[in-house]
């Protein structure tokens, strides 16, 4: 579990421990967050703040996710958010067990298996939903072991009912800035695909919403989108920040799709 501490974070961690497939829970957050607990199966990590939190807080997600995964002793792991409670972990695990494994790749980059995500985008290049990542721990470490974003931060807003929590991508102009899910997933694809690495190096030409060469990126994306990531079917989740279930209708209208 990564992110800021919410009123329901610790309760969600305790809930996960009641599920047989869960060995331990790691809560990885930033220094200054307040959380106290005594359960030996729940580990708390407090990460140092970077000089630049990154557009959309992307550096905070990268840092807390990577540090949590590096402390994970299990062969497989699930990266979740501290404000979301997944109610279908057993079903998701059963779904993965029925899927064919990944059995290809290059000598320099050979992930053990697919990384499963809540959804994959049709309308944005190299974009998977970044709320949940499920896979082998070493693959998830490779996903988050990437450079931090260096763009000057321009977005961010607070909403009173969220207290100290910030929706950092509100108001960002994605004709100018790179979407967080693209930044994350494109770095993973770029580990084995030189063309994606070229797109990422020249992201303002290829990967923003109205980039002049975006069509080239979209063509490549549609050819490789499920080469290392796979979507789950729709799941049951409670999202504390939104006070609702996962908003599939909203994300679907933006081009996100799911397994059937």
HELIX and SHEET records of a PDB file:
HELIX    1   1 UNK A    9  UNK A   16  1                                   8    
HELIX    2   2 UNK A   55  UNK A   57  5                                   3    
HELIX    3   3 UNK A   58  UNK A   70  1                                  13    
HELIX    4   4 UNK A   89  UNK A   97  1                                   9    
HELIX    5   5 UNK A  137  UNK A  144  1                                   8    
HELIX    6   6 UNK A  160  UNK A  162  5                                   3    
HELIX    7   7 UNK A  180  UNK A  189  1                                  10    
HELIX    8   8 UNK A  194  UNK A  201  1                                   8    
HELIX    9   9 UNK A  203  UNK A  206  1                                   4    
HELIX   10  10 UNK A  214  UNK A  224  1                                  11    
HELIX   11  11 UNK A  248  UNK A  253  1                                   6    
SHEET    1   A 2 UNK A  25  UNK A  30  0                                        
SHEET    2   A 2 UNK A  42  UNK A  47  1                                        
SHEET    1   B 4 UNK A  76  UNK A  79  0                                        
SHEET    2   B 4 UNK A 133  UNK A 136 -1                                        
SHEET    3   B 4 UNK A 115  UNK A 117 -1                                        
SHEET    4   B 4 UNK A 229  UNK A 231  1                                        
SHEET    1   C 3 UNK A  84  UNK A  86  0                                        
SHEET    2   C 3 UNK A 237  UNK A 239 -1                                        
SHEET    3   C 3 UNK A 244  UNK A 245 -1                                        
SHEET    1   D 2 UNK A 120  UNK A 121  0                                        
SHEET    2   D 2 UNK A 256  UNK A 257 -1                                        
SHEET    1   E 2 UNK A 157  UNK A 158  0                                        
SHEET    2   E 2 UNK A 166  UNK A 167 -1                                        
END                                                                             
